[in-house]
Amino acid sequence: MKEHTLIEQYLFVEEHRFFFHNIEPTIIGRIYKVIKGANAQYTWELSHYCRLEHEMSNYHPSAPFGETLEETRHKLMKYVARFEDAVDWTASE
């Protein structure tokens, strides 16, 4: 067995920048094509995650994946819409 076997590989597809009144800094979302790794075709990530008033902590989606670019983009945008009602946000780790 090789000492350093490749486990995951992603290809950057697109980046979105979101600007909200009274939220600093800019929220950045990225979509990647999965080359090797998860069973899905695409995945997304955000620079920050947010918490709504009724939630105990910032919500990090457990499955930020999609089978198509359009589906993945839709899921990213749906999460980003949460920032309009967010009471807290933190940088992703």
PDB file with one MODEL, atoms N, CA, C and O in Angstrom:
MODEL        1
ATOM      1  N   MET A   1       0.845  -1.191   0.000  1.00  0.00           N
ATOM      2  CA  MET A   1       0.000   0.000   0.000  1.00  0.00           C
ATOM      3  C   MET A   1       0.882   1.244   0.000  1.00  0.00           C
ATOM      4  O   MET A   1       1.921   1.294   0.659  1.00  0.00           O
ATOM      5  N   LYS A   2       0.452   2.215  -0.735  1.00  0.00           N
ATOM      6  CA  LYS A   2       1.192   3.475  -0.801  1.00  0.00           C
ATOM      7  C   LYS A   2       1.086   4.200   0.532  1.00  0.00           C
ATOM      8  O   LYS A   2       0.087   4.086   1.242  1.00  0.00           O
ATOM      9  N   GLU A   3       2.113   4.933   0.853  1.00  0.00           N
ATOM     10  CA  GLU A   3       2.139   5.655   2.121  1.00  0.00           C
ATOM     11  C   GLU A   3       1.179   6.842   2.149  1.00  0.00           C
ATOM     12  O   GLU A   3       0.625   7.176   3.196  1.00  0.00           O
ATOM     13  N   HIS A   4       0.988   7.472   1.001  1.00  0.00           N
ATOM     14  CA  HIS A   4       0.142   8.675   0.936  1.00  0.00           C
ATOM     15  C   HIS A   4      -0.882   8.520  -0.184  1.00  0.00           C
ATOM     16  O   HIS A   4      -0.739   9.129  -1.244  1.00  0.00           O
ATOM     17  N   THR A   5      -1.890   7.728   0.040  1.00  0.00           N
ATOM     18  CA  THR A   5      -2.930   7.466  -0.950  1.00  0.00           C
ATOM     19  C   THR A   5      -3.868   8.662  -1.063  1.00  0.00           C
ATOM     20  O   THR A   5      -4.335   9.193  -0.056  1.00  0.00           O
ATOM     21  N   LEU A   6      -4.139   9.076  -2.290  1.00  0.00           N
ATOM     22  CA  LEU A   6      -5.086  10.175  -2.531  1.00  0.00           C
ATOM     23  C   LEU A   6      -6.478   9.740  -2.107  1.00  0.00           C
ATOM     24  O   LEU A   6      -6.976   8.709  -2.559  1.00  0.00           O
ATOM     25  N   ILE A   7      -7.114  10.529  -1.233  1.00  0.00           N
ATOM     26  CA  ILE A   7      -8.441  10.201  -0.715  1.00  0.00           C
ATOM     27  C   ILE A   7      -9.525  11.051  -1.360  1.00  0.00           C
ATOM     28  O   ILE A   7     -10.588  10.541  -1.714  1.00  0.00           O
ATOM     29  N   GLU A   8      -9.260  12.340  -1.515  1.00  0.00           N
ATOM     30  CA  GLU A   8     -10.245  13.253  -2.087  1.00  0.00           C
ATOM     31  C   GLU A   8      -9.570  14.187  -3.073  1.00  0.00           C
ATOM     32  O   GLU A   8      -8.401  14.540  -2.916  1.00  0.00           O
ATOM     33  N   GLN A   9     -10.332  14.588  -4.106  1.00  0.00           N
ATOM     34  CA  GLN A   9      -9.851  15.568  -5.067  1.00  0.00           C
ATOM     35  C   GLN A   9     -11.049  16.354  -5.580  1.00  0.00           C
ATOM     36  O   GLN A   9     -12.081  15.772  -5.914  1.00  0.00           O
ATOM     37  N   TYR A  10     -10.914  17.677  -5.643  1.00  0.00           N
ATOM     38  CA  TYR A  10     -11.996  18.559  -6.077  1.00  0.00           C
ATOM     39  C   TYR A  10     -11.488  19.535  -7.129  1.00  0.00           C
ATOM     40  O   TYR A  10     -10.325  19.936  -7.100  1.00  0.00           O
ATOM     41  N   LEU A  11     -12.345  19.910  -8.043  1.00  0.00           N
ATOM     42  CA  LEU A  11     -12.036  20.896  -9.061  1.00  0.00           C
ATOM     43  C   LEU A  11     -12.911  22.116  -8.813  1.00  0.00           C
ATOM     44  O   LEU A  11     -14.137  22.005  -8.798  1.00  0.00           O
ATOM     45  N   PHE A  12     -12.297  23.278  -8.617  1.00  0.00           N
ATOM     46  CA  PHE A  12     -13.036  24.524  -8.387  1.00  0.00           C
ATOM     47  C   PHE A  12     -13.863  24.858  -9.620  1.00  0.00           C
ATOM     48  O   PHE A  12     -13.356  24.855 -10.742  1.00  0.00           O
ATOM     49  N   VAL A  13     -15.154  25.148  -9.395  1.00  0.00           N
ATOM     50  CA  VAL A  13     -16.066  25.451 -10.506  1.00  0.00           C
ATOM     51  C   VAL A  13     -16.452  26.927 -10.516  1.00  0.00           C
ATOM     52  O   VAL A  13     -16.325  27.594 -11.542  1.00  0.00           O
ATOM     53  N   GLU A  14     -16.928  27.446  -9.364  1.00  0.00           N
ATOM     54  CA  GLU A  14     -17.351  28.849  -9.339  1.00  0.00           C
ATOM     55  C   GLU A  14     -17.338  29.405  -7.931  1.00  0.00           C
ATOM     56  O   GLU A  14     -17.401  28.674  -6.942  1.00  0.00           O
ATOM     57  N   GLU A  15     -17.253  30.729  -7.873  1.00  0.00           N
ATOM     58  CA  GLU A  15     -17.266  31.428  -6.590  1.00  0.00           C
ATOM     59  C   GLU A  15     -18.326  32.515  -6.632  1.00  0.00           C
ATOM     60  O   GLU A  15     -18.503  33.195  -7.643  1.00  0.00           O
ATOM     61  N   HIS A  16     -19.034  32.669  -5.504  1.00  0.00           N
ATOM     62  CA  HIS A  16     -20.052  33.708  -5.365  1.00  0.00           C
ATOM     63  C   HIS A  16     -19.680  34.559  -4.154  1.00  0.00           C
ATOM     64  O   HIS A  16     -19.231  34.037  -3.133  1.00  0.00           O
ATOM     65  N   ARG A  17     -19.867  35.858  -4.272  1.00  0.00           N
ATOM     66  CA  ARG A  17     -19.623  36.774  -3.153  1.00  0.00           C
ATOM     67  C   ARG A  17     -20.944  37.451  -2.810  1.00  0.00           C
ATOM     68  O   ARG A  17     -21.644  37.970  -3.680  1.00  0.00           O
ATOM     69  N   PHE A  18     -21.265  37.432  -1.512  1.00  0.00           N
ATOM     70  CA  PHE A  18     -22.546  37.956  -1.042  1.00  0.00           C
ATOM     71  C   PHE A  18     -22.298  39.110  -0.084  1.00  0.00           C
ATOM     72  O   PHE A  18     -21.502  38.993   0.847  1.00  0.00           O
ATOM     73  N   PHE A  19     -22.971  40.208  -0.311  1.00  0.00           N
ATOM     74  CA  PHE A  19     -22.837  41.404   0.514  1.00  0.00           C
ATOM     75  C   PHE A  19     -24.186  41.688   1.165  1.00  0.00           C
ATOM     76  O   PHE A  19     -25.198  41.829   0.478  1.00  0.00           O
ATOM     77  N   PHE A  20     -24.193  41.771   2.484  1.00  0.00           N
ATOM     78  CA  PHE A  20     -25.419  42.039   3.230  1.00  0.00           C
ATOM     79  C   PHE A  20     -25.251  43.324   4.036  1.00  0.00           C
ATOM     80  O   PHE A  20     -24.172  43.604   4.559  1.00  0.00           O
ATOM     81  N   HIS A  21     -26.323  44.097   4.129  1.00  0.00           N
ATOM     82  CA  HIS A  21     -26.341  45.274   4.976  1.00  0.00           C
ATOM     83  C   HIS A  21     -26.145  44.827   6.424  1.00  0.00           C
ATOM     84  O   HIS A  21     -26.832  43.915   6.882  1.00  0.00           O
ATOM     85  N   ASN A  22     -25.233  45.444   7.137  1.00  0.00           N
ATOM     86  CA  ASN A  22     -24.935  45.180   8.557  1.00  0.00           C
ATOM     87  C   ASN A  22     -24.269  43.827   8.823  1.00  0.00           C
ATOM     88  O   ASN A  22     -24.250  43.369   9.965  1.00  0.00           O
ATOM     89  N   ILE A  23     -23.734  43.191   7.807  1.00  0.00           N
ATOM     90  CA  ILE A  23     -22.948  41.958   8.023  1.00  0.00           C
ATOM     91  C   ILE A  23     -21.568  42.180   7.413  1.00  0.00           C
ATOM     92  O   ILE A  23     -21.435  42.449   6.219  1.00  0.00           O
ATOM     93  N   GLU A  24     -20.579  42.065   8.232  1.00  0.00           N
ATOM     94  CA  GLU A  24     -19.189  42.102   7.784  1.00  0.00           C
ATOM     95  C   GLU A  24     -18.557  40.813   8.241  1.00  0.00           C
ATOM     96  O   GLU A  24     -18.847  40.387   9.359  1.00  0.00           O
ATOM     97  N   PRO A  25     -17.754  40.188   7.500  1.00  0.00           N
ATOM     98  CA  PRO A  25     -17.237  40.536   6.175  1.00  0.00           C
ATOM     99  C   PRO A  25     -18.127  39.996   5.056  1.00  0.00           C
ATOM    100  O   PRO A  25     -19.239  39.527   5.298  1.00  0.00           O
ATOM    101  N   THR A  26     -17.621  40.073   3.844  1.00  0.00           N
ATOM    102  CA  THR A  26     -18.300  39.487   2.695  1.00  0.00           C
ATOM    103  C   THR A  26     -18.402  37.972   2.892  1.00  0.00           C
ATOM    104  O   THR A  26     -17.447  37.339   3.343  1.00  0.00           O
ATOM    105  N   ILE A  27     -19.540  37.401   2.562  1.00  0.00           N
ATOM    106  CA  ILE A  27     -19.735  35.957   2.625  1.00  0.00           C
ATOM    107  C   ILE A  27     -19.336  35.390   1.258  1.00  0.00           C
ATOM    108  O   ILE A  27     -19.814  35.851   0.221  1.00  0.00           O
ATOM    109  N   ILE A  28     -18.468  34.400   1.270  1.00  0.00           N
ATOM    110  CA  ILE A  28     -17.975  33.811   0.021  1.00  0.00           C
ATOM    111  C   ILE A  28     -18.418  32.355  -0.048  1.00  0.00           C
ATOM    112  O   ILE A  28     -18.191  31.578   0.880  1.00  0.00           O
ATOM    113  N   GLY A  29     -19.052  31.999  -1.157  1.00  0.00           N
ATOM    114  CA  GLY A  29     -19.468  30.625  -1.399  1.00  0.00           C
ATOM    115  C   GLY A  29     -18.721  30.058  -2.588  1.00  0.00           C
ATOM    116  O   GLY A  29     -18.512  30.746  -3.587  1.00  0.00           O
ATOM    117  N   ARG A  30     -18.319  28.806  -2.479  1.00  0.00           N
ATOM    118  CA  ARG A  30     -17.588  28.147  -3.566  1.00  0.00           C
ATOM    119  C   ARG A  30     -18.226  26.794  -3.881  1.00  0.00           C
ATOM    120  O   ARG A  30     -18.690  26.081  -2.991  1.00  0.00           O
ATOM    121  N   ILE A  31     -18.234  26.469  -5.155  1.00  0.00           N
ATOM    122  CA  ILE A  31     -18.734  25.177  -5.619  1.00  0.00           C
ATOM    123  C   ILE A  31     -17.589  24.434  -6.292  1.00  0.00           C
ATOM    124  O   ILE A  31     -16.819  25.006  -7.063  1.00  0.00           O
ATOM    125  N   TYR A  32     -17.496  23.133  -5.977  1.00  0.00           N
ATOM    126  CA  TYR A  32     -16.449  22.283  -6.523  1.00  0.00           C
ATOM    127  C   TYR A  32     -17.058  21.051  -7.188  1.00  0.00           C
ATOM    128  O   TYR A  32     -18.080  20.534  -6.737  1.00  0.00           O
ATOM    129  N   LYS A  33     -16.433  20.594  -8.243  1.00  0.00           N
ATOM    130  CA  LYS A  33     -16.773  19.298  -8.845  1.00  0.00           C
ATOM    131  C   LYS A  33     -15.961  18.257  -8.095  1.00  0.00           C
ATOM    132  O   LYS A  33     -14.758  18.424  -7.897  1.00  0.00           O
ATOM    133  N   VAL A  34     -16.620  17.184  -7.677  1.00  0.00           N
ATOM    134  CA  VAL A  34     -15.940  16.110  -6.961  1.00  0.00           C
ATOM    135  C   VAL A  34     -15.262  15.209  -7.996  1.00  0.00           C
ATOM    136  O   VAL A  34     -15.929  14.582  -8.820  1.00  0.00           O
ATOM    137  N   ILE A  35     -13.943  15.154  -7.944  1.00  0.00           N
ATOM    138  CA  ILE A  35     -13.182  14.288  -8.839  1.00  0.00           C
ATOM    139  C   ILE A  35     -13.004  12.917  -8.185  1.00  0.00           C
ATOM    140  O   ILE A  35     -13.182  11.879  -8.822  1.00  0.00           O
ATOM    141  N   LYS A  36     -12.652  12.940  -6.908  1.00  0.00           N
ATOM    142  CA  LYS A  36     -12.492  11.707  -6.135  1.00  0.00           C
ATOM    143  C   LYS A  36     -12.902  12.000  -4.710  1.00  0.00           C
ATOM    144  O   LYS A  36     -12.457  12.986  -4.124  1.00  0.00           O
ATOM    145  N   GLY A  37     -13.743  11.154  -4.148  1.00  0.00           N
ATOM    146  CA  GLY A  37     -14.171  11.360  -2.763  1.00  0.00           C
ATOM    147  C   GLY A  37     -15.626  10.996  -2.583  1.00  0.00           C
ATOM    148  O   GLY A  37     -16.013   9.841  -2.759  1.00  0.00           O
ATOM    149  N   ALA A  38     -16.437  11.986  -2.229  1.00  0.00           N
ATOM    150  CA  ALA A  38     -17.868  11.767  -1.962  1.00  0.00           C
ATOM    151  C   ALA A  38     -18.561  11.174  -3.192  1.00  0.00           C
ATOM    152  O   ALA A  38     -18.078  11.305  -4.317  1.00  0.00           O
ATOM    153  N   ASN A  39     -19.688  10.525  -2.956  1.00  0.00           N
ATOM    154  CA  ASN A  39     -20.437   9.903  -4.047  1.00  0.00           C
ATOM    155  C   ASN A  39     -21.176  10.916  -4.909  1.00  0.00           C
ATOM    156  O   ASN A  39     -21.618  10.582  -6.008  1.00  0.00           O
ATOM    157  N   ALA A  40     -21.317  12.139  -4.434  1.00  0.00           N
ATOM    158  CA  ALA A  40     -22.016  13.175  -5.187  1.00  0.00           C
ATOM    159  C   ALA A  40     -21.103  13.735  -6.283  1.00  0.00           C
ATOM    160  O   ALA A  40     -19.893  13.511  -6.274  1.00  0.00           O
ATOM    161  N   GLN A  41     -21.696  14.456  -7.209  1.00  0.00           N
ATOM    162  CA  GLN A  41     -20.951  15.059  -8.301  1.00  0.00           C
ATOM    163  C   GLN A  41     -20.346  16.417  -7.938  1.00  0.00           C
ATOM    164  O   GLN A  41     -19.293  16.794  -8.452  1.00  0.00           O
ATOM    165  N   TYR A  42     -21.032  17.153  -7.036  1.00  0.00           N
ATOM    166  CA  TYR A  42     -20.610  18.508  -6.666  1.00  0.00           C
ATOM    167  C   TYR A  42     -20.738  18.712  -5.161  1.00  0.00           C
ATOM    168  O   TYR A  42     -21.493  18.013  -4.485  1.00  0.00           O
ATOM    169  N   THR A  43     -19.986  19.679  -4.653  1.00  0.00           N
ATOM    170  CA  THR A  43     -20.095  20.069  -3.251  1.00  0.00           C
ATOM    171  C   THR A  43     -19.925  21.580  -3.150  1.00  0.00           C
ATOM    172  O   THR A  43     -19.377  22.209  -4.056  1.00  0.00           O
ATOM    173  N   TRP A  44     -20.393  22.160  -2.051  1.00  0.00           N
ATOM    174  CA  TRP A  44     -20.240  23.600  -1.843  1.00  0.00           C
ATOM    175  C   TRP A  44     -19.750  23.870  -0.437  1.00  0.00           C
ATOM    176  O   TRP A  44     -19.886  23.040   0.462  1.00  0.00           O
ATOM    177  N   GLU A  45     -19.168  25.067  -0.264  1.00  0.00           N
ATOM    178  CA  GLU A  45     -18.705  25.511   1.049  1.00  0.00           C
ATOM    179  C   GLU A  45     -18.890  27.013   1.151  1.00  0.00           C
ATOM    180  O   GLU A  45     -18.984  27.714   0.144  1.00  0.00           O
ATOM    181  N   LEU A  46     -18.941  27.494   2.385  1.00  0.00           N
ATOM    182  CA  LEU A  46     -19.075  28.922   2.651  1.00  0.00           C
ATOM    183  C   LEU A  46     -17.955  29.397   3.562  1.00  0.00           C
ATOM    184  O   LEU A  46     -17.408  28.625   4.349  1.00  0.00           O
ATOM    185  N   SER A  47     -17.624  30.668   3.445  1.00  0.00           N
ATOM    186  CA  SER A  47     -16.608  31.256   4.314  1.00  0.00           C
ATOM    187  C   SER A  47     -17.142  31.453   5.727  1.00  0.00           C
ATOM    188  O   SER A  47     -16.366  31.500   6.681  1.00  0.00           O
ATOM    189  N   HIS A  48     -18.470  31.571   5.871  1.00  0.00           N
ATOM    190  CA  HIS A  48     -19.117  31.793   7.159  1.00  0.00           C
ATOM    191  C   HIS A  48     -20.424  31.006   7.227  1.00  0.00           C
ATOM    192  O   HIS A  48     -21.069  30.750   6.210  1.00  0.00           O
ATOM    193  N   TYR A  49     -20.795  30.634   8.440  1.00  0.00           N
ATOM    194  CA  TYR A  49     -22.080  29.977   8.674  1.00  0.00           C
ATOM    195  C   TYR A  49     -22.843  30.797   9.699  1.00  0.00           C
ATOM    196  O   TYR A  49     -22.241  31.525  10.488  1.00  0.00           O
ATOM    197  N   CYS A  50     -24.168  30.683   9.692  1.00  0.00           N
ATOM    198  CA  CYS A  50     -24.969  31.565  10.534  1.00  0.00           C
ATOM    199  C   CYS A  50     -25.951  30.800  11.419  1.00  0.00           C
ATOM    200  O   CYS A  50     -26.200  29.605  11.255  1.00  0.00           O
ATOM    201  N   ARG A  51     -26.491  31.564  12.364  1.00  0.00           N
ATOM    202  CA  ARG A  51     -27.478  31.049  13.314  1.00  0.00           C
ATOM    203  C   ARG A  51     -28.717  31.920  13.239  1.00  0.00           C
ATOM    204  O   ARG A  51     -28.627  33.148  13.218  1.00  0.00           O
ATOM    205  N   LEU A  52     -29.871  31.276  13.199  1.00  0.00           N
ATOM    206  CA  LEU A  52     -31.133  32.002  13.278  1.00  0.00           C
ATOM    207  C   LEU A  52     -31.542  32.093  14.738  1.00  0.00           C
ATOM    208  O   LEU A  52     -31.007  31.367  15.575  1.00  0.00           O
ATOM    209  N   GLU A  53     -32.472  32.963  15.051  1.00  0.00           N
ATOM    210  CA  GLU A  53     -32.848  33.238  16.444  1.00  0.00           C
ATOM    211  C   GLU A  53     -33.265  31.990  17.221  1.00  0.00           C
ATOM    212  O   GLU A  53     -32.931  31.868  18.399  1.00  0.00           O
ATOM    213  N   HIS A  54     -33.976  31.077  16.600  1.00  0.00           N
ATOM    214  CA  HIS A  54     -34.482  29.884  17.304  1.00  0.00           C
ATOM    215  C   HIS A  54     -33.446  28.755  17.402  1.00  0.00           C
ATOM    216  O   HIS A  54     -33.730  27.717  18.001  1.00  0.00           O
ATOM    217  N   GLU A  55     -32.269  28.937  16.835  1.00  0.00           N
ATOM    218  CA  GLU A  55     -31.248  27.890  16.843  1.00  0.00           C
ATOM    219  C   GLU A  55     -30.240  28.113  17.967  1.00  0.00           C
ATOM    220  O   GLU A  55     -29.957  29.250  18.344  1.00  0.00           O
ATOM    221  N   MET A  56     -29.707  27.021  18.494  1.00  0.00           N
ATOM    222  CA  MET A  56     -28.750  27.095  19.603  1.00  0.00           C
ATOM    223  C   MET A  56     -27.357  27.515  19.130  1.00  0.00           C
ATOM    224  O   MET A  56     -26.628  28.183  19.862  1.00  0.00           O
ATOM    225  N   SER A  57     -26.986  27.121  17.901  1.00  0.00           N
ATOM    226  CA  SER A  57     -25.657  27.437  17.386  1.00  0.00           C
ATOM    227  C   SER A  57     -25.718  27.569  15.871  1.00  0.00           C
ATOM    228  O   SER A  57     -26.749  27.301  15.255  1.00  0.00           O
ATOM    229  N   ASN A  58     -24.621  27.977  15.288  1.00  0.00           N
ATOM    230  CA  ASN A  58     -24.569  28.121  13.833  1.00  0.00           C
ATOM    231  C   ASN A  58     -24.831  26.778  13.172  1.00  0.00           C
ATOM    232  O   ASN A  58     -24.314  25.747  13.602  1.00  0.00           O
ATOM    233  N   TYR A  59     -25.631  26.804  12.137  1.00  0.00           N
ATOM    234  CA  TYR A  59     -26.003  25.585  11.427  1.00  0.00           C
ATOM    235  C   TYR A  59     -25.009  25.315  10.304  1.00  0.00           C
ATOM    236  O   TYR A  59     -24.823  26.143   9.413  1.00  0.00           O
ATOM    237  N   HIS A  60     -24.372  24.141  10.359  1.00  0.00           N
ATOM    238  CA  HIS A  60     -23.467  23.681   9.306  1.00  0.00           C
ATOM    239  C   HIS A  60     -24.147  22.502   8.614  1.00  0.00           C
ATOM    240  O   HIS A  60     -24.333  21.457   9.237  1.00  0.00           O
ATOM    241  N   PRO A  61     -24.520  22.642   7.354  1.00  0.00           N
ATOM    242  CA  PRO A  61     -25.188  21.541   6.655  1.00  0.00           C
ATOM    243  C   PRO A  61     -24.342  20.269   6.686  1.00  0.00           C
ATOM    244  O   PRO A  61     -23.129  20.314   6.478  1.00  0.00           O
ATOM    245  N   SER A  62     -24.985  19.147   6.946  1.00  0.00           N
ATOM    246  CA  SER A  62     -24.255  17.882   7.030  1.00  0.00           C
ATOM    247  C   SER A  62     -24.006  17.261   5.655  1.00  0.00           C
ATOM    248  O   SER A  62     -23.152  16.386   5.517  1.00  0.00           O
ATOM    249  N   ALA A  63     -24.734  17.699   4.657  1.00  0.00           N
ATOM    250  CA  ALA A  63     -24.575  17.127   3.315  1.00  0.00           C
ATOM    251  C   ALA A  63     -24.608  18.231   2.259  1.00  0.00           C
ATOM    252  O   ALA A  63     -25.598  18.367   1.541  1.00  0.00           O
ATOM    253  N   PRO A  64     -23.535  19.024   2.156  1.00  0.00           N
ATOM    254  CA  PRO A  64     -23.521  20.106   1.162  1.00  0.00           C
ATOM    255  C   PRO A  64     -23.144  19.587  -0.224  1.00  0.00           C
ATOM    256  O   PRO A  64     -22.147  20.013  -0.807  1.00  0.00           O
ATOM    257  N   PHE A  65     -23.954  18.664  -0.742  1.00  0.00           N
ATOM    258  CA  PHE A  65     -23.655  18.017  -2.014  1.00  0.00           C
ATOM    259  C   PHE A  65     -24.825  18.126  -2.968  1.00  0.00           C
ATOM    260  O   PHE A  65     -25.956  18.388  -2.559  1.00  0.00           O
ATOM    261  N   GLY A  66     -24.539  17.919  -4.253  1.00  0.00           N
ATOM    262  CA  GLY A  66     -25.580  17.872  -5.262  1.00  0.00           C
ATOM    263  C   GLY A  66     -25.139  17.009  -6.428  1.00  0.00           C
ATOM    264  O   GLY A  66     -23.945  16.811  -6.651  1.00  0.00           O
ATOM    265  N   GLU A  67     -26.096  16.503  -7.159  1.00  0.00           N
ATOM    266  CA  GLU A  67     -25.787  15.663  -8.316  1.00  0.00           C
ATOM    267  C   GLU A  67     -25.511  16.480  -9.571  1.00  0.00           C
ATOM    268  O   GLU A  67     -24.842  16.010 -10.491  1.00  0.00           O
ATOM    269  N   THR A  68     -26.034  17.714  -9.606  1.00  0.00           N
ATOM    270  CA  THR A  68     -25.790  18.597 -10.749  1.00  0.00           C
ATOM    271  C   THR A  68     -25.286  19.939 -10.234  1.00  0.00           C
ATOM    272  O   THR A  68     -25.449  20.270  -9.060  1.00  0.00           O
ATOM    273  N   LEU A  69     -24.675  20.699 -11.125  1.00  0.00           N
ATOM    274  CA  LEU A  69     -24.222  22.040 -10.750  1.00  0.00           C
ATOM    275  C   LEU A  69     -25.414  22.895 -10.336  1.00  0.00           C
ATOM    276  O   LEU A  69     -25.327  23.647  -9.366  1.00  0.00           O
ATOM    277  N   GLU A  70     -26.519  22.789 -11.057  1.00  0.00           N
ATOM    278  CA  GLU A  70     -27.705  23.592 -10.760  1.00  0.00           C
ATOM    279  C   GLU A  70     -28.271  23.256  -9.381  1.00  0.00           C
ATOM    280  O   GLU A  70     -28.631  24.155  -8.621  1.00  0.00           O
ATOM    281  N   GLU A  71     -28.350  21.966  -9.057  1.00  0.00           N
ATOM    282  CA  GLU A  71     -28.860  21.558  -7.751  1.00  0.00           C
ATOM    283  C   GLU A  71     -27.948  22.057  -6.631  1.00  0.00           C
ATOM    284  O   GLU A  71     -28.423  22.524  -5.596  1.00  0.00           O
ATOM    285  N   THR A  72     -26.656  21.955  -6.844  1.00  0.00           N
ATOM    286  CA  THR A  72     -25.690  22.390  -5.835  1.00  0.00           C
ATOM    287  C   THR A  72     -25.751  23.901  -5.645  1.00  0.00           C
ATOM    288  O   THR A  72     -25.693  24.388  -4.516  1.00  0.00           O
ATOM    289  N   ARG A  73     -25.865  24.632  -6.727  1.00  0.00           N
ATOM    290  CA  ARG A  73     -25.992  26.091  -6.658  1.00  0.00           C
ATOM    291  C   ARG A  73     -27.268  26.472  -5.901  1.00  0.00           C
ATOM    292  O   ARG A  73     -27.251  27.396  -5.089  1.00  0.00           O
ATOM    293  N   HIS A  74     -28.360  25.772  -6.160  1.00  0.00           N
ATOM    294  CA  HIS A  74     -29.634  26.030  -5.475  1.00  0.00           C
ATOM    295  C   HIS A  74     -29.483  25.832  -3.963  1.00  0.00           C
ATOM    296  O   HIS A  74     -29.960  26.653  -3.179  1.00  0.00           O
ATOM    297  N   LYS A  75     -28.820  24.744  -3.554  1.00  0.00           N
ATOM    298  CA  LYS A  75     -28.616  24.481  -2.131  1.00  0.00           C
ATOM    299  C   LYS A  75     -27.746  25.553  -1.482  1.00  0.00           C
ATOM    300  O   LYS A  75     -28.014  25.976  -0.357  1.00  0.00           O
ATOM    301  N   LEU A  76     -26.722  25.986  -2.178  1.00  0.00           N
ATOM    302  CA  LEU A  76     -25.871  27.073  -1.669  1.00  0.00           C
ATOM    303  C   LEU A  76     -26.688  28.344  -1.478  1.00  0.00           C
ATOM    304  O   LEU A  76     -26.616  28.974  -0.423  1.00  0.00           O
ATOM    305  N   MET A  77     -27.456  28.721  -2.480  1.00  0.00           N
ATOM    306  CA  MET A  77     -28.252  29.949  -2.418  1.00  0.00           C
ATOM    307  C   MET A  77     -29.321  29.864  -1.334  1.00  0.00           C
ATOM    308  O   MET A  77     -29.628  30.860  -0.679  1.00  0.00           O
ATOM    309  N   LYS A  78     -29.879  28.684  -1.149  1.00  0.00           N
ATOM    310  CA  LYS A  78     -30.894  28.511  -0.101  1.00  0.00           C
ATOM    311  C   LYS A  78     -30.274  28.751   1.276  1.00  0.00           C
ATOM    312  O   LYS A  78     -30.884  29.398   2.127  1.00  0.00           O
ATOM    313  N   TYR A  79     -29.073  28.237   1.495  1.00  0.00           N
ATOM    314  CA  TYR A  79     -28.417  28.482   2.777  1.00  0.00           C
ATOM    315  C   TYR A  79     -28.071  29.965   2.928  1.00  0.00           C
ATOM    316  O   TYR A  79     -28.289  30.543   3.993  1.00  0.00           O
ATOM    317  N   VAL A  80     -27.540  30.578   1.886  1.00  0.00           N
ATOM    318  CA  VAL A  80     -27.142  31.986   1.956  1.00  0.00           C
ATOM    319  C   VAL A  80     -28.334  32.880   2.301  1.00  0.00           C
ATOM    320  O   VAL A  80     -28.157  33.900   2.966  1.00  0.00           O
ATOM    321  N   ALA A  81     -29.525  32.526   1.869  1.00  0.00           N
ATOM    322  CA  ALA A  81     -30.728  33.314   2.181  1.00  0.00           C
ATOM    323  C   ALA A  81     -30.952  33.407   3.686  1.00  0.00           C
ATOM    324  O   ALA A  81     -31.577  34.356   4.159  1.00  0.00           O
ATOM    325  N   ARG A  82     -30.445  32.425   4.451  1.00  0.00           N
ATOM    326  CA  ARG A  82     -30.572  32.452   5.910  1.00  0.00           C
ATOM    327  C   ARG A  82     -29.917  33.704   6.518  1.00  0.00           C
ATOM    328  O   ARG A  82     -30.353  34.173   7.569  1.00  0.00           O
ATOM    329  N   PHE A  83     -28.895  34.239   5.881  1.00  0.00           N
ATOM    330  CA  PHE A  83     -28.193  35.396   6.428  1.00  0.00           C
ATOM    331  C   PHE A  83     -29.104  36.616   6.550  1.00  0.00           C
ATOM    332  O   PHE A  83     -28.834  37.505   7.357  1.00  0.00           O
ATOM    333  N   GLU A  84     -30.166  36.672   5.770  1.00  0.00           N
ATOM    334  CA  GLU A  84     -31.096  37.799   5.859  1.00  0.00           C
ATOM    335  C   GLU A  84     -31.790  37.846   7.218  1.00  0.00           C
ATOM    336  O   GLU A  84     -32.233  38.913   7.641  1.00  0.00           O
ATOM    337  N   ASP A  85     -31.892  36.713   7.907  1.00  0.00           N
ATOM    338  CA  ASP A  85     -32.530  36.644   9.225  1.00  0.00           C
ATOM    339  C   ASP A  85     -31.555  36.225  10.327  1.00  0.00           C
ATOM    340  O   ASP A  85     -31.977  35.946  11.449  1.00  0.00           O
ATOM    341  N   ALA A  86     -30.274  36.180  10.023  1.00  0.00           N
ATOM    342  CA  ALA A  86     -29.277  35.683  10.979  1.00  0.00           C
ATOM    343  C   ALA A  86     -29.109  36.626  12.172  1.00  0.00           C
ATOM    344  O   ALA A  86     -29.180  37.848  12.036  1.00  0.00           O
ATOM    345  N   VAL A  87     -28.887  36.029  13.338  1.00  0.00           N
ATOM    346  CA  VAL A  87     -28.588  36.800  14.539  1.00  0.00           C
ATOM    347  C   VAL A  87     -27.114  36.653  14.942  1.00  0.00           C
ATOM    348  O   VAL A  87     -26.623  37.367  15.816  1.00  0.00           O
ATOM    349  N   ASP A  88     -26.427  35.718  14.288  1.00  0.00           N
ATOM    350  CA  ASP A  88     -25.003  35.494  14.562  1.00  0.00           C
ATOM    351  C   ASP A  88     -24.383  34.752  13.392  1.00  0.00           C
ATOM    352  O   ASP A  88     -25.072  34.027  12.675  1.00  0.00           O
ATOM    353  N   TRP A  89     -23.077  34.934  13.198  1.00  0.00           N
ATOM    354  CA  TRP A  89     -22.366  34.218  12.151  1.00  0.00           C
ATOM    355  C   TRP A  89     -20.896  34.101  12.565  1.00  0.00           C
ATOM    356  O   TRP A  89     -20.370  34.945  13.291  1.00  0.00           O
ATOM    357  N   THR A  90     -20.260  33.056  12.095  1.00  0.00           N
ATOM    358  CA  THR A  90     -18.834  32.831  12.382  1.00  0.00           C
ATOM    359  C   THR A  90     -18.160  32.279  11.142  1.00  0.00           C
ATOM    360  O   THR A  90     -18.796  31.679  10.276  1.00  0.00           O
ATOM    361  N   ALA A  91     -16.856  32.497  11.079  1.00  0.00           N
ATOM    362  CA  ALA A  91     -16.066  31.966   9.979  1.00  0.00           C
ATOM    363  C   ALA A  91     -16.048  30.454  10.050  1.00  0.00           C
ATOM    364  O   ALA A  91     -16.033  29.869  11.133  1.00  0.00           O
ATOM    365  N   SER A  92     -16.049  29.833   8.891  1.00  0.00           N
ATOM    366  CA  SER A  92     -15.962  28.369   8.868  1.00  0.00           C
ATOM    367  C   SER A  92     -14.565  27.944   9.295  1.00  0.00           C
ATOM    368  O   SER A  92     -13.599  28.696   9.169  1.00  0.00           O
ATOM    369  N   GLU A  93     -14.487  26.746   9.794  1.00  0.00           N
ATOM    370  CA  GLU A  93     -13.207  26.258  10.305  1.00  0.00           C
ATOM    371  C   GLU A  93     -12.477  25.439   9.276  1.00  0.00           C
ATOM    372  O   GLU A  93     -11.379  24.950   9.542  1.00  0.00           O
TER     373      GLU A  93
ENDMDL
END
